[in-house]
Amino acid sequence: MTNIVVPELGESVVEARVARWLKQEGERVEVGDPLVELETEKIDLEVNADRGGVITSIKHKEGDDVKIGEVLAVMDETASAPQEKSSGDGSQRGPQGSAPQVTKSVEDTRATPTARNVAKDHDVNLASIQGSGAAGRVMKHDVQKAIAPAASPSRGPQGSSPQVTAPQVTKAPSPAPSAPPARPASMRTERREERQRMSKRRATIARRLVEAQHNAAMLTTFNEVDMSAVMALRERRKEPFKLQHGVSLGIASFFVKASIAALRAFPLLNAEIQGDEIVIKHYYDIGLAVGAEGGLVVPVLRDADQMSFAELEGAIRDFAKRAADGTLTLHDLTGGTFTITNGGVFGSLMSTPILNPPQVGILGLHKIQDRAVAPNGEVVVRPMMYLALSYDHRIVDGREAVQFLVKVKEYIEDPGNLLLES
């Protein structure tokens, strides 16, 4: 007998939830076959068989929380799966003895746990949905698209509109002035509630955000930056840049470069607290907050100071695509010395970002908006962006935080300095 256990889940991840069993008791599996989907606080992953055999016992059902090393199931490597019984008339076979036609089932459909929950709640057949994720995986938004047409008014036989019979009207005494007419049943709005269990990721996000506010002396400082120079540079270089590197030149890479330059000048913002010691890191692993299906994730650009603009843009776009597909790995999401988050992509004009522990600094970007400013006493309209830096006041003083943000502003407003810094 061989135990199938919860594998190592990555740095700081000690617990998972059984999202879905892909194999059942008594079923034969081969080496490499996916056995079960686990949902963790960071990503969803599959546990594959490292040997062949028959699953004799499943120890944790779907929805159970499990820890690293716990036994998920027991496999017998020497057993063989029971053969299907066939009726003597060959009714299980197709014409001329051919194999029966295989129809895709809900169990065979690759889908994220969130997509499965939404489909179950709305009684949608997953097998009928075309997935847009990696390898055809069904995502949450695929299910939501399938739900939308179902919400349209029902129709009568052969597509005709439902018949409406006019009620008979009988003249009755006028109601008393104080009694308002009753609302017809067809016009009453449904008062309903829906209860959903938090996913592991959402529960962890909730816990860590509260911990960040309780365990750190978090403050936020603000500034604004004129984006004219960066936008003009992008406009001049966008076509040659894309032809040469195969990727568009965006905004994020400028802020990654500017943040690294500012972190070199103010290294305490690239540190963390361990007990009564400050650990200052002389490498720059920059996390980029990305909104994904199950909640916010922060993939990390490792050694970002050694990456070119083209390498940064390629990595950023790859992270965004894999976050949407649900194919980020635990390695992508672990570590990080400083984080950048961009609420501007959702239209936010101003916000106070929350620290990503154990980091002590996070830079918030916002929407670029034309505003009237008065450089050198002359009123002009410029594309402006508000910046926000949240920091841990236990080791970062207000003076350093303000100067850090001013340094970022200087590099963005004169991006030529980034070439010198690089």
Secondary structure, DSSP 8 states (H G I E B T S, - for coil): -EEEE-----TT--EEEEEEESS-TT-EE-TT-EEEEEE-SS-EEEEE-SS-EEEEEE-S-TT-EEETT-EEEEEESS---------TT-TTS-GGG--------TTTS-B-HHHHHHHHHTT--GGGS---SGGG-B-HHHHHHHHHHHTS----GGG-----------------TTS-----GGG------------HHHHHHHHHHHHHHHHS-EEEEEEEEE-HHHHHHHHHHHHHHHHHHSS---SHHHHHHHHHHHHHHSGGGGEEEETTEEEE-SS--EEE-EEETTEEE--EETTGGG--HHHHHHHHHHHHHHHHHT---HHHHS--SEEEEEGGGGT-S-------TT-SEEEEE---EEEEE-GGG--EEEEEEEEEEEEETTTS-HHHHHHHHHHHHHHHHSTHHHHHH-
